[in-house]
Amino acid sequence: MILGFIYEPVRGISGNGGSSLMQSGRNYLCVSVLCFNCISKMSFAAQTNVTSELQYQGLMERLMFSTLTTLPCCVFLCINGTMLFTLRSRPVFCETSRYVLLYNLLFADTVQMALSQILYLIAAVRITLTYPVCGVFAMIGDLTSIISPLTLVVMSLERYVAVCYPLRHATIITIRNTGLAICVVWIFSSLNVLVRIVLLLNFPFENLQSLQMNDFCSNLAMFLGSMSDLYDKAYTCFLFLSATVAITSSYFGVMVAARSASTDKASARKACNTLLLHLVQLGLSLISTIYSPILIGLSRIVTRIVFVRVLSVFYVCFFIFPRCLSSLIYGIRDQTIRPILMYYLCCGLKLSFPKGD
């Protein structure tokens, strides 16, 4: 989860790397202004004007990036919200397991996207939070980030059963069993959050002069000990490796079943495409989770302004957009969802779709 180190990344990512980057940025600014003064032979008043202009450009750039990230985020939140409403607007969606699982996936992605954008804007206006408040935000983000890949695993298993065991699908994949699977997903994710809280309790907060954070709030800022960082890396590797194995195994199982004469070829082909999309979603979710080390390395080799711009692009491409991918995929591909979703997105206007879509 990319959070509050958007506009001051040097303070929220790494101590040594951040300090060196901040110092290099200051040195670059000083050298640039000094050379500009030497070449132009400006007066002290001109130097003041240049400094004011640089500060103004910094403010304008923050406003520009905040707008460019907030607008697509608001659009995607509207799409996700409409999709969530659609999945509760008809009995067929509430009584079909794959739609119930889709609702759980969309809910987790929507909460995480909204929370991250709020913290992005808090960082943009340079507001620092207290450790308890930041801890609550970070734990909610960790909870929802784990729910998404686990739900993708359950959805993949549901498609596997539907293709490979079609006669037993209605018996195995019931609403009750689906609800139990969702409860297991939330409990497993909550246990991860509980472990993180226990690790945070070992930090000597009494030695801090104040609970007010010096850095902007982020999940990285809450790694207050080496054990927290080590646990996060181990858990992330275990989670995504297990999810990849489960989804890949389901895909190959469906591929084998598709060659059987007794299997519905069209249904198997659609299931294979769906499982491939699940792998893509899992990959994007993995990228948004583990690219923090890439950012840390990037912060040591580029200037601060370049880092902020690259980080904003990464935020939109690898964090905001994947959180809306499920709505776009299922809203367009599913013939049951599509007309109802488009009806709500178009504010009640009736649309006709060509046959065969």
C-alpha positions in Angstrom: 0.0 0.0 0.0 1.5 3.3 -1.1 0.5 5.9 1.4 1.9 9.1 2.9 5.4 9.5 1.5 4.2 10.9 -1.8 5.4 14.5 -1.3 8.1 13.9 1.2 9.4 10.5 0.2 12.8 11.1 1.6 11.5 11.1 5.1 9.1 8.2 4.9 11.1 5.6 3.1 14.6 5.2 4.4 16.7 7.0 6.8 20.1 7.0 5.1 18.8 7.0 1.5 16.2 9.7 2.4 18.8 11.9 4.1 21.2 11.6 1.2 18.5 12.4 -1.3 17.3 15.4 0.6 20.8 16.7 1.0 21.5 16.1 -2.7 18.3 17.9 -3.6 19.3 20.9 -1.4 22.8 20.9 -2.9 21.4 20.8 -6.4 19.0 23.7 -5.7 21.8 25.8 -4.2 24.2 25.1 -7.1 21.5 25.9 -9.6 20.6 29.2 -8.0 24.2 30.1 -7.5 25.1 29.4 -11.2 22.0 31.3 -12.3 23.1 34.3 -10.2 26.6 34.2 -11.5 25.6 34.1 -15.1 22.8 36.6 -14.9 24.6 38.8 -12.3 21.3 39.4 -10.5 20.7 41.5 -7.4 19.6 40.3 -4.0 16.0 41.2 -5.0 16.2 39.0 -8.0 17.4 36.1 -5.9 14.3 36.5 -3.7 12.1 36.5 -6.7 13.7 33.3 -8.0 13.3 31.6 -4.6 9.6 32.6 -4.4 9.0 31.3 -8.0 10.6 28.0 -7.1 8.4 27.6 -4.0 5.3 28.6 -6.1 6.2 26.0 -8.7 6.4 23.4 -6.0 3.0 24.3 -4.7 1.5 24.3 -8.2 3.1 20.9 -9.0 1.7 19.4 -5.8 -1.8 20.7 -6.8 -1.3 19.3 -10.3 -0.3 15.8 -9.1 -3.0 15.8 -6.4 -5.6 16.6 -9.1 -4.2 14.0 -11.6 -4.4 11.3 -9.0 -7.7 12.3 -7.3 -9.7 12.6 -10.5 -9.1 9.0 -11.7 -9.5 7.7 -8.1 -12.9 9.4 -7.8 -14.0 8.0 -11.2 -12.9 4.5 -10.2 -14.5 4.8 -6.8 -17.8 5.8 -8.5 -17.5 2.7 -10.8 -16.7 0.4 -7.9 -19.5 1.9 -5.8 -22.0 1.4 -8.7 -20.7 -2.2 -9.1 -21.2 -2.9 -5.4 -24.7 -1.5 -5.5 -25.4 -3.5 -8.7 -24.3 -6.7 -6.9 -26.9 -6.0 -4.2 -29.7 -4.9 -6.4 -30.9 -8.3 -7.7 -31.6 -11.6 -5.9 -29.6 -13.5 -8.5 -26.4 -11.7 -7.4 -27.0 -12.4 -3.7 -27.8 -16.0 -4.3 -24.9 -16.9 -6.6 -21.5 -17.8 -5.1 -19.3 -16.1 -7.7 -21.1 -12.8 -7.4 -20.9 -12.9 -3.6 -17.1 -13.5 -3.9 -16.9 -10.7 -6.4 -18.6 -8.4 -4.0 -16.1 -9.2 -1.3 -13.2 -8.6 -3.6 -14.6 -5.2 -4.8 -15.4 -4.1 -1.2 -11.8 -4.7 -0.1 -10.3 -3.0 -3.1 -12.6 0.0 -2.8 -11.8 0.5 0.9 -8.1 0.3 0.2 -8.2 2.7 -2.7 -10.3 5.2 -0.7 -8.0 5.0 2.3 -4.9 5.3 0.3 -6.1 8.4 -1.6 -7.1 10.0 1.7 -3.6 9.5 3.0 -2.1 10.7 -0.3 -4.0 14.0 0.1 -3.0 14.3 3.7 0.6 14.0 2.6 0.0 16.5 -0.2 -1.0 19.2 2.3 1.8 18.1 4.6 -0.2 17.1 7.6 1.4 14.6 10.0 -0.6 12.3 12.2 -0.1 10.6 15.5 1.2 7.1 15.8 -2.1 5.6 17.0 -4.1 7.2 14.2 -1.6 6.2 11.5 -1.5 2.7 13.0 -5.3 2.4 12.5 -5.0 3.5 8.9 -2.1 1.2 8.3 -3.8 -1.8 9.8 -7.0 -1.3 7.8 -4.8 -1.1 4.7 -3.0 -4.3 5.6 -6.3 -6.0 6.2 -7.8 -5.2 2.9 -4.6 -5.8 0.9 -4.5 -9.4 2.1 -8.2 -10.0 1.5 -7.9 -9.3 -2.3 -5.4 -12.1 -3.2 -7.1 -14.6 -0.9 -10.5 -13.9 -2.4 -9.0 -14.4 -5.9 -7.8 -17.8 -4.7 -11.3 -18.8 -3.6 -12.8 -17.5 -6.9 -10.3 -19.6 -8.8 -11.2 -22.7 -6.9 -14.9 -22.0 -7.5 -14.3 -21.9 -11.3 -12.2 -25.1 -11.0 -15.0 -27.0 -9.3 -17.6 -25.6 -11.8 -15.6 -27.0 -14.8 -14.0 -30.2 -13.3 -16.9 -31.3 -11.1 -20.0 -29.8 -12.7 -22.4 -32.3 -11.2 -21.2 -31.6 -7.7 -20.8 -27.9 -8.1 -24.2 -27.1 -6.7 -23.5 -29.3 -3.7 -20.0 -28.0 -2.9 -20.3 -24.3 -3.9 -23.3 -23.2 -1.8 -24.1 -19.8 -0.4 -23.4 -21.2 3.1 -20.0 -22.6 2.1 -19.2 -19.4 0.3 -20.0 -17.4 3.4 -17.7 -19.7 5.4 -14.9 -19.2 2.9 -15.3 -15.4 3.1 -15.2 -15.6 6.9 -12.0 -17.7 6.8 -10.5 -15.1 4.5 -11.3 -12.2 6.9 -10.1 -14.2 9.9 -6.8 -15.1 8.2 -6.3 -11.4 7.3 -7.2 -10.3 10.8 -4.7 -12.7 12.3 -2.0 -11.0 10.2 -3.1 -7.6 11.5 -3.0 -9.0 15.0 0.5 -10.2 14.6 1.6 -6.8 13.4 -0.1 -5.1 16.4 1.8 -7.5 18.8 5.1 -6.6 17.0 4.3 -2.9 17.4 3.6 -3.3 21.1 7.3 -4.4 21.6 8.4 -0.9 20.4 9.4 1.3 23.4 6.9 4.1 22.7 7.6 5.5 26.2 11.0 6.7 25.0 9.4 8.9 22.4 9.1 12.6 23.3 5.7 12.7 21.6 3.3 10.4 19.8 3.2 12.9 17.0 4.9 11.5 13.9 7.9 13.3 12.3 7.2 11.5 9.0 4.0 11.3 7.0 1.8 8.3 7.6 2.5 5.2 5.6 2.7 1.4 6.2 6.5 1.7 5.9 6.5 4.3 8.6 4.8 1.8 11.0 7.7 -0.7 10.7 9.2 0.4 14.0 11.4 -2.6 14.5 13.5 -5.0 12.5 11.0 -7.8 13.3 8.1 -6.0 11.7 10.0 -5.6 8.5 11.2 -9.2 8.5 7.7 -10.5 9.2 6.2 -8.4 6.4 8.6 -9.8 3.9 8.2 -13.4 5.0 4.4 -13.1 5.1 4.1 -11.4 1.7 6.3 -14.0 0.0 4.3 -16.9 1.6 0.9 -15.3 0.7 1.6 -14.5 -3.0 3.6 -17.7 -3.6 0.7 -19.8 -2.2 -1.9 -17.8 -4.2 0.1 -18.2 -7.4 0.4 -21.9 -6.9 -3.3 -22.3 -6.2 -4.5 -20.2 -9.2 -2.0 -21.8 -11.6 -3.0 -25.3 -10.4 -6.6 -24.4 -11.0 -5.8 -23.2 -14.5 -4.0 -26.3 -15.5 -6.7 -28.4 -14.0 -9.3 -26.7 -16.1 -7.0 -27.0 -19.2 -6.8 -30.8 -18.6 -10.6 -31.0 -18.1 -11.2 -29.0 -21.2 -9.7 -31.8 -23.3 -12.2 -34.3 -21.9 -15.1 -35.2 -24.2 -17.6 -34.8 -21.3 -16.7 -31.2 -20.6 -18.5 -28.2 -21.9 -15.8 -26.7 -24.2 -17.3 -23.2 -24.1 -17.6 -23.2 -20.4 -14.0 -24.5 -20.0 -12.6 -21.9 -22.3 -14.4 -19.1 -20.4 -13.1 -20.5 -17.1 -9.5 -20.5 -18.5 -9.8 -16.9 -19.6 -11.2 -16.0 -16.1 -8.3 -17.8 -14.4 -5.8 -16.0 -16.5 -7.4 -12.7 -15.6 -7.1 -13.7 -11.9 -3.4 -14.3 -12.4 -3.1 -10.8 -13.9 -5.0 -9.3 -11.0 -2.8 -11.2 -8.6 0.4 -10.0 -10.4 -0.8 -6.4 -10.2 -1.7 -6.8 -6.5 1.8 -8.2 -5.9 3.5 -5.3 -7.7 1.6 -2.8 -5.6 2.7 -4.7 -2.5 6.4 -5.3 -3.1 7.6 -2.4 -5.3 8.6 -0.4 -2.1 12.2 -1.8 -2.4 12.3 -0.6 -6.0 11.3 2.9 -4.8 13.9 2.9 -2.1 16.6 2.1 -4.7 15.2 4.7 -7.0 15.3 7.3 -4.3 19.1 6.9 -4.1 19.9 7.5 -7.8 17.5 10.2 -8.9 16.7 13.7 -7.8 13.8 14.4 -5.4 11.5 16.0 -8.0 12.0 13.1 -10.5 11.3 10.6 -7.7 8.0 12.3 -6.8 6.9 12.3 -10.4 7.7 8.7 -11.0 6.1 7.8 -7.7 2.9 9.5 -8.7 2.8 7.6 -12.0 3.4 4.3 -10.2 0.6 5.2 -7.8 -1.9 5.6 -10.6 -0.7 2.7 -12.7 0.1 0.0 -10.1 -2.2 0.9 -7.3 -5.3 2.9 -8.3 -6.0 1.2 -11.6 -5.7 -2.4 -10.5 -8.2 -1.7 -7.7 -10.8 -0.9 -10.4 -9.8 -3.7 -12.7 -12.3 -6.2 -11.2 -15.2 -3.9 -11.9 -14.1 -3.3 -15.5 -13.4 -7.0 -16.1 -16.6 -8.5 -14.7 -18.8 -5.5 -15.5 -18.0 -5.8 -19.2 -17.5 -9.6 -19.6 -20.4 -10.8 -17.5 -23.7 -10.7 -19.5 -25.8 -10.7 -16.4 -24.0 -7.8 -14.7 -23.3 -5.7 -17.8 -26.8 -4.4 -18.7 -27.7 -3.6 -15.0 -24.3 -2.0 -14.4 -24.6 0.2 -17.5 -28.1 1.1 -16.5 -26.9 2.5 -13.2 -23.8 4.1 -14.6 -25.9 5.9 -17.2 -28.4 7.2 -14.6 -31.3 5.0 -15.6 -31.0 5.3 -19.4 -31.9 2.2 -21.2 -29.2 0.9 -23.5 -29.4 -1.8 -26.1 -26.5 -4.1 -26.7 -25.8 -6.0 -29.9 -26.6 -9.7 -29.8 -23.7 -11.9 -29.2 -21.9 -9.5 -26.8 
